[in-house]
């Protein structure tokens, strides 16, 4: 009986691997539909507490509570789309100037470095770095703009999905501890907390840069809000984005330039390391390496939008894998529990 059991396990693992490849292809080719649906699902989780508030506190009938929530959701989505559209337009129009500032900043920095002492030709090194930075910045700007434009173009589909999800949402009847209850509770808490934290971060960063008279303050504030959804990497990128504009602005004093980096850095650090853990409470139990791999994977198949959705999707996958006997070890590895491999009982069952 032992050999057939091992053969069955081997077949199960092979089928899981094949299924994973099929799911990856499906995620890539069905992204025009899946991305709006997942976005609508997360918007629905964000608006669900409003329905609960209207029903429990204000004693509104369920139908009226859903209707008012849909109206509020449409208003918020409209305002959000207008804000993103205005920022994307400004990014597109100022991409050339931003790229020129980066070139000038790199050229000035290389001119001050004693590269000749190391046998490096300053002009040749500067030229190669400028060419690389031009291509990199151009691709990043184009990818960001195209990603946001694709989301805006599918906003109608997101709204349709969101309306039907809210209308079809039933009162919570799941037994506490069930798979669906676990997924909904964790993702809803994460999405609501991230929307609040990201909005607060973007508003504080934008207001700070505006009062310091930094050019494109609105754009940098919106980008700080959006990039905050990308763990670890997003906050660093959002802090460094104003670097060329601030350093090459002759109208700003040295103190203002220092504050333009110090204050947003303190805001990012304070909210990310002090406020966020208190609001979010129980984490999604994902190891930083798992989060990084998820960002890379979903960024490859879904672009910039995939990086925003990578963490909650990965958390759902981990919760599901933890409920399946043959994939519990994988779920433990995603949480960073490396001792799962050292347990012989996991593999001898």
C-alpha positions in Angstrom: 0.0 0.0 0.0 3.0 2.3 0.5 4.1 2.5 -3.2 0.6 3.3 -4.6 0.3 6.0 -2.0 3.6 7.6 -3.1 2.6 7.3 -6.7 -0.7 9.0 -5.9 1.1 11.8 -4.2 3.5 12.2 -7.1 0.6 12.3 -9.6 -1.1 14.9 -7.4 2.0 17.1 -7.3 2.3 16.8 -11.1 -1.3 17.8 -11.6 -0.9 20.8 -9.2 2.1 22.0 -11.3 0.2 21.6 -14.6 -2.8 23.4 -13.1 -0.5 26.2 -11.9 0.8 26.7 -15.5 -2.7 26.6 -16.9 -3.9 29.2 -14.3 -0.9 31.4 -15.2 -1.8 31.4 -18.9 -5.5 32.0 -18.1 -4.5 35.0 -15.9 -2.5 36.5 -18.7 -4.9 36.0 -21.6 -8.0 36.8 -19.5 -6.6 40.0 -17.9 -9.0 42.4 -19.8 -11.8 40.8 -17.8 -10.1 39.6 -14.7 -8.5 42.9 -13.8 -11.8 44.9 -13.7 -13.4 42.0 -11.8 -10.7 41.9 -9.1 -10.7 45.7 -8.8 -14.5 45.6 -8.5 -14.2 42.9 -5.9 -11.8 45.0 -3.8 -14.0 48.1 -4.1 -16.9 46.0 -2.9 -14.9 44.9 0.1 -14.1 48.5 0.8 -17.8 49.6 0.6 -19.2 46.6 2.6 -18.5 48.3 6.0 -20.7 51.3 4.8 -23.6 48.9 4.2 -23.1 47.4 7.7 -23.0 50.9 9.2 -26.2 52.0 7.5 -28.0 48.9 8.5 -26.8 48.6 12.1 -26.4 52.2 13.2 -28.9 54.1 11.1 -31.4 51.2 10.8 -31.7 51.5 7.1 -33.4 48.7 5.2 -30.9 46.5 3.3 -32.1 47.6 -0.1 -31.8 51.3 0.7 -28.4 50.7 2.3 -27.1 49.0 -0.8 -28.6 51.7 -3.0 -26.9 54.5 -1.0 -23.6 52.6 -0.9 -23.7 52.1 -4.7 -24.3 55.9 -5.2 -21.5 56.7 -2.8 -19.2 54.2 -4.6 -20.0 55.7 -8.0 -19.2 59.2 -6.6 -15.9 58.0 -5.1 -15.0 56.2 -8.3 -15.8 59.2 -10.4 -13.7 61.5 -8.2 -10.9 58.9 -8.1 -11.0 58.6 -11.9 -10.9 62.4 -12.4 -7.9 62.7 -10.0 -6.0 59.8 -11.7 -6.8 61.2 -15.2 -5.6 64.6 -14.3 -2.4 63.2 -12.8 -1.8 60.9 -15.8 -2.3 63.8 -18.2 0.2 65.9 -16.2 2.7 63.0 -16.1 2.4 62.5 -19.9 2.9 66.2 -20.6 5.8 66.6 -18.3 7.6 63.3 -19.0 10.1 65.0 -21.3 10.9 67.7 -18.7 11.3 65.1 -16.0 13.6 63.0 -18.1 15.7 66.1 -18.9 16.0 66.8 -15.2 17.3 63.3 -14.6 19.8 63.6 -17.4 21.0 66.9 -16.1 21.3 65.6 -12.5 23.3 62.5 -13.7 25.6 64.7 -15.8 26.3 67.1 -12.9 26.9 64.2 -10.5 29.3 62.4 -12.8 31.2 65.6 -13.5 31.9 65.9 -9.8 33.2 62.3 -9.4 36.9 61.6 -9.8 36.4 58.8 -12.3 39.8 59.4 -14.0 41.6 58.0 -10.9 40.0 54.6 -11.6 40.8 54.6 -15.3 37.3 55.4 -16.4 36.6 57.9 -19.1 34.1 60.4 -17.7 32.5 61.3 -21.0 32.0 57.6 -22.1 30.6 56.5 -18.7 28.3 59.5 -18.6 27.0 58.8 -22.1 26.2 55.2 -21.3 24.5 56.0 -18.0 22.5 58.7 -19.7 21.3 56.4 -22.5 20.4 53.7 -19.9 18.5 56.1 -17.7 16.7 57.6 -20.7 15.4 54.2 -21.8 14.6 53.1 -18.2 12.7 56.3 -17.3 10.9 56.3 -20.6 9.8 52.7 -20.2 8.7 53.3 -16.6 6.7 56.5 -17.5 5.1 54.8 -20.5 4.3 51.7 -18.5 2.8 53.7 -15.7 0.7 55.9 -17.9 -0.5 53.0 -20.1 -1.4 51.0 -16.9 -3.5 53.8 -15.5 -5.1 54.5 -18.8 -6.1 50.9 -19.2 -7.7 51.0 -15.7 -9.6 54.2 -16.6 -10.7 52.7 -19.9 -12.2 49.7 -18.1 -13.8 51.8 -15.3 -17.3 51.2 -16.7 -16.7 47.4 -16.5 -15.5 47.9 -12.9 -18.6 49.8 -12.0 -20.9 47.2 -13.6 -19.1 44.4 -11.7 -19.2 46.4 -8.5 -23.0 47.1 -8.7 -23.8 43.5 -9.3 -21.5 42.3 -6.5 -23.1 44.7 -4.1 -26.6 43.8 -5.1 -25.9 40.1 -4.9 -24.1 40.3 -1.6 -26.0 38.5 1.1 -25.8 38.9 4.8 -22.9 37.0 6.4 -24.1 33.5 7.0 -20.8 31.8 6.9 -19.7 29.9 10.0 -16.8 31.7 11.6 -13.6 29.8 10.8 -14.8 28.6 7.4 -12.7 29.2 4.3 -14.9 31.9 2.8 -15.3 33.7 6.1 -11.6 33.7 6.6 -10.9 35.1 3.1 -13.5 37.8 3.3 -12.6 39.0 6.8 -8.9 39.2 6.1 -9.1 40.8 2.7 -11.8 43.2 3.7 -9.7 44.4 6.7 -6.6 44.7 4.5 -8.3 46.6 1.6 -10.1 49.0 3.9 -6.9 49.7 6.0 -4.8 50.1 2.8 -7.3 52.6 1.3 -7.3 54.7 4.5 -3.5 54.5 5.0 -2.7 55.2 1.3 -5.1 58.1 1.1 -3.7 59.6 4.2 -0.1 59.2 3.0 -0.8 60.7 -0.4 -2.7 63.7 1.1 0.1 64.5 3.6 2.9 64.1 1.0 1.0 66.2 -1.6 0.2 68.9 0.9 3.8 69.0 2.1 5.2 69.3 -1.4 2.6 71.9 -2.3 3.5 74.2 0.6 7.2 73.7 -0.2 6.4 74.9 -3.8 7.6 71.7 -5.5 6.6 71.4 -9.1 4.1 68.6 -9.8 3.1 68.4 -6.1 -0.3 66.9 -7.1 1.2 64.2 -9.2 3.7 63.2 -6.6 0.9 63.1 -4.0 -1.3 60.9 -6.1 1.7 58.6 -7.0 2.5 58.4 -3.2 -1.1 57.2 -2.6 -1.0 54.7 -5.4 2.5 53.4 -4.8 1.7 52.8 -1.1 -0.3 49.8 -2.3 3.0 48.2 -3.4 4.6 47.0 -0.1 8.2 48.1 0.7 9.2 49.1 -2.8 6.4 51.6 -3.4 7.1 54.0 -0.4 10.8 54.1 -1.4 10.0 54.9 -5.0 7.4 57.5 -4.0 10.0 59.3 -1.8 12.7 59.3 -4.5 10.5 60.4 -7.4 10.7 64.2 -6.7 14.5 64.0 -6.5 15.3 65.5 -9.9 12.6 68.1 -9.7 13.6 69.3 -6.2 17.4 69.3 -6.6 17.3 71.1 -10.0 14.9 73.8 -8.9 16.9 77.0 -8.5 14.0 78.8 -6.7 14.0 76.4 -3.8 16.4 77.1 -0.9 18.6 74.3 0.5 16.4 74.0 3.6 13.3 73.6 1.5 15.1 70.9 -0.6 16.1 69.0 2.5 12.5 69.3 3.9 11.1 68.1 0.6 12.8 64.7 1.2 12.9 64.6 5.0 9.2 65.3 5.7 7.8 62.8 3.1 10.3 60.3 4.3 9.2 60.7 7.9 5.5 60.5 6.8 6.2 57.2 4.9 8.2 55.8 7.7 5.8 56.9 10.5 2.6 55.7 8.7 4.2 52.5 7.4 5.9 51.4 10.6 3.7 52.9 13.4 0.2 53.6 12.2 -0.3 50.8 9.7 0.5 47.9 12.1 -2.0 49.3 14.6 -4.8 49.8 12.0 -4.3 46.5 10.2 -3.8 44.4 13.3 -3.4 40.8 12.2 -1.2 40.7 9.2 -1.7 38.6 6.1 1.1 36.3 7.3 3.2 36.6 4.1 7.0 36.5 4.2 8.7 39.5 2.5 10.3 37.2 -0.1 6.8 35.9 -0.9 5.6 39.5 -1.3 8.5 40.3 -3.5 8.0 37.3 -5.7 4.3 38.1 -5.9 5.0 41.7 -7.0 7.4 40.4 -9.8 4.9 37.7 -11.0 1.8 39.8 -11.1 3.8 42.7 -12.5 4.9 40.5 -15.4 1.4 39.3 -16.3 -0.8 42.3 -15.3 1.6 45.2 -15.4 1.5 48.0 -12.8 -2.1 47.1 -11.8 -1.0 43.6 -11.0 1.6 44.9 -8.6 -1.2 46.8 -6.7 -3.3 43.6 -6.5 -0.4 41.2 -5.8 -0.5 41.1 -2.0 -4.3 40.5 -1.5 -4.4 37.9 -4.3 -1.4 36.1 -2.8 -3.0 36.2 0.6 -6.1 34.5 -0.8 -3.9 31.9 -2.5 -2.1 31.2 0.8 -5.4 30.8 2.7 -6.7 28.3 0.1 -3.4 26.3 0.0 -3.5 26.1 3.9 -6.8 24.3 3.7 -5.6 21.6 1.2 -3.6 18.7 2.7 -1.1 18.4 0.0 -0.3 22.1 -0.2 -0.1 23.0 3.5 3.7 22.9 3.3 3.6 25.5 0.5 1.3 27.8 2.6 3.8 27.5 5.5 6.7 28.4 3.2 4.7 31.5 2.0 4.5 32.5 5.7 8.2 32.1 6.1 8.0 29.0 8.2 11.1 27.2 6.7 11.0 24.5 9.3 8.1 22.9 7.3 10.8 21.1 5.2 12.5 19.7 8.3 9.3 18.1 9.6 9.3 14.5 8.4 5.7 14.0 9.3 4.6 16.4 6.6 6.1 14.2 3.9 5.5 10.8 5.4 1.7 11.2 5.5 
